[in-house]
Amino acid sequence: MATADTAEPVARPGVINRFFRAGATSVVATVLSHGTYIGLLAAAHSSATFASSVAWLVGASFNYFVGRRITWGRTNRPHPIREMLPYIAVIAASGMLSIGVATLTDHVIGPMHLSTASRTIVLEAANIASYGVVFFFKFTLLDRLVFRHR
């Protein structure tokens, strides 16, 4: 049985396979995250900063636990320093970008006094765009630093 100190699973998928697996898990995480985001914006009338923060947490949690297994083939218990801490750093950086984009967009469109539906659509479009931009950078950091083959 693998322990937290076991560095690597028996078989690691190839880089192309990992990339597509990361894309698939990211799509599901994005659906969960953005469903949360839209729900908090539209139904709860939350601030864009709060909605984006909670949505990021939902997506990042899913992506870590499911992504580490499906994308990188990790079945052992995660090591808190070698794996979880760097993962949190990479994901936090991408999350801060997304939260910053949401906050800035909300600030820019605030004076326009948009309807709840229009505000939600504009903020969701900005949020999706920010997620798309960081996907390749995030994948590379996770693949080469966090879940690298030892």
N, C-alpha and C positions, 0 to 999 in steps of 0.2 A: 504494500500500500504506500502511496506517495505521501510525503510529509511536507511541511512548509519549507523545509530546507532542500527538497528535491528541486533542482534547477530547471528541468525540462521534461516534457512528456516524451513518450516513446517515439511518436511520429508527429512531425510538424508539417502542416500544409505548405505548399510552395507559395512564393510571394504573390503571384497572380491570383491564386486561389484565396490567399489571405485577404488580398485587396477586395475581391468580390464578396467574400464573406463579411468583411468589415462594412462594405457598402450595404449589404442586406440587413445586418444588425443595426446599422445607423438609420436605415429607412424606418425600421420598426421603432427604434428609440425616438426618431424625429416625429413619427405619428403620435406616439405617447406624449412626448414633450409638447408638441404644438397643440394637441388636443387639450392638454392642461392649460397651455398659454391662452388659447382662445376662450376656454371655459372661464378662466379667471378674469380675462379682459371683458368679455361680453356679459356673462351671467353674474359675476360677482363685482363687476365694475372696479376691479383692482387697478392699481397703478401699473404701468408698463414695467417698472423696475421690479416690483414684487412678483408679478406674473411671470416675467422672464426668469427670475431667480428660482422660483418653485419649479417651473417647467424644465429648467436646466438640471436641477437636482433629480427630477424624475427620469429624464433621458440619460443622464450620466450614470445613475445607479443601474438602470437596465443595461446600458452599453457595457459597463464593467463586468457584471456578473455573467451575462449571456455572451458578450463579445469575447471575453477571455477564454471561454470554453469553445465556442464555435469558430471564432477567427483564428486564435492562436493555439488551440488544442490543449489548453491548460486544464487539468482535472485535479491537480493537487491544491492544497490549501494555500491561499495567497500569502506571500511573505510581506509583512507590513512595511518594511524599510526598502527592500529591493524592488517591490512591485507596486504596492498600494500608494506609497508616498509619491513616487514619480508619476503614476497615473493621475493622482489628484492634481499635481502641479500642471501637467499637460492639459487636462480637462478644465481646470480652473482658469487657465489662460484663455482657452477658447470660450469658456463660459463668460468671462469678463468682457470679451469682445462682443459677444452676443447681447449681453445685458447693457453694455455701453451703447450699442447700436439702437437697441429698443428705447433706452432712456433719451438718447439724442434725437431720435425720430419723434418720440412723443413730445419733446420740447419744441421741435421745429413745427409740428402740426398743431400744437396746442392753441395758438392764436386763431387757427382756422375754424374752430368750434364745429368740428365734424360730428356727424351723428355717431352713435355707438357702433353701428355696423360699419360705417366708412372708416372710423378710427381703428377698429379691429382689423379690417382688411389691409390698411396701410401698414400698421404695426406688424401684422403677420408676414406680409411681403418682405419687409425689412429684416425681420427675424430669420426667415427662410434663406434669404440672400446671404446673411452673415454666416449661417451654418454651412451653406454650400462652399463658401470661400475657404473656410478653415479645414474642410474635410481632408484634403490631400496632405496638408501640413500636419494635421493631427495624426493621420494614419502613419505617416513616415516616422514621427516621433515615437508613437506607441510601438511600431514594428521594430525600430532600430534601437530604442532605449529601454522602454518598459518591458516589452515581451520578447526581447531579442533572444536568439538561440545562443546558449552558453556552451 
